[in-house]
Amino acid sequence: MKKILAIQILIGLILPVMTLAQPTTIVTAPVLPFLSTVILVGNLLFTILLVLSVIFLLYAGILFVMASGSPEQVEKARHIIMYALIGIVVAVLARGIVYFIQGYLAP
């Protein structure tokens, strides 16, 4: 056990030093103004949709707990969960479309 702990500590001390050996120059391709706008809007849309979907998932979970066996409340919570999951899918697709456009238009 002590040997494993010593190895983990040694690795934890060596790995950060090894990352400092990496080159720090970053070569970037020129980005079109339109492309940077699309990237900005896509990232903003992704963030907003993801946050809203998580909030609605939490709300639906609270509705499930508070339903007390009421079929109407349970059905309402299920619909909210379904729409929140659709929101997550739309957010991921928006991010994917942004990356597709970026890969297609970037030189």
N, C-alpha and C positions, 0 to 999 in steps of 0.2 A: 504494500500500500504506500509506504514511504517512497519507494522507488518510482511509482507511477506519479505521485505528487511532485517529486523532484523533476521528473521529465516534463510534466505539464508546466511547471514554473519556468523551466529552462526554455521551453518552446515559446511560452508567453513573453519571455524577455528577448528572445532572438528574432522572432517574426517581425515586430515593429521596426527593428533595425534593418532588416532585409528589405522592407518596403521603402526605406529611404534611399536605397540604391537605384530605384527606378528613375528613368529620365523624366524631367519635369517639363520639357517643352511639349506643347500641345499644338498640333497642326490642324487647323480647321479650314474647311472649304468655304468659299464665299457663299453667303446665304442671301437669297433674293428677299427683297422687302415683303413681297407677297407671301413667300414661304414662312418668314418669321412671324407674320401676322396669323397665318393659319396655325402654326405651331402654338402660338400664345393663346389663341381662342380655343383650340382643341384641348390644351392642358387645363385651361380655366374651366371648360365644360366638363372635363373628366373629374376634376376636383369637386365641383359643385354637385354633380350628379351622384358621385360616390358618397359624399357627406350626407346629402338628402336621403339617399337610399338606406344608409345605416341608421339615420334618425327614424325613418319610417319602419325599419325592421325592429328597432327597439320599442317603438310605439305599438306595433302589432303584437310583440311579445307581452307587453303590459296588458293589452286588450285580452289576450288569451288567458292570462292569469286572473284578470278581473271579470271574466265572462261568467263564472259561476254556473257553468252548464247551459247558459243561454245559447240556443242554436244561432240566433241572429248575430250575436256578438262574435261567436266563433267563426261564422261565415264571413263577417266583416274583417276579422283579423286575417283570415286566410287570403282574402282578396288583397289586403294591404301587403301581405308578404309576397304574393305573386307579383304585384305591381312594383314592389321594391326590388325584387330580383330582376324584373325586366329592366328597371332603371340601371342596375349594376351592369347588365349585359349591354345596354345602350352606351354606358360610360366606357366600357372596355372596347366596344366597337368604335367609338369616337376616337379613343387613343390609337387604335389600330389604323384607322383611316388617316389620322395625322401622320403616323409613321410611314404609311404607304405613300402618301403624297410627298413627304419629305424625301424618301428614297427614290421616288420617281423623278422629282423635279430638281433635286440637288445634283450639281455636277460631280 
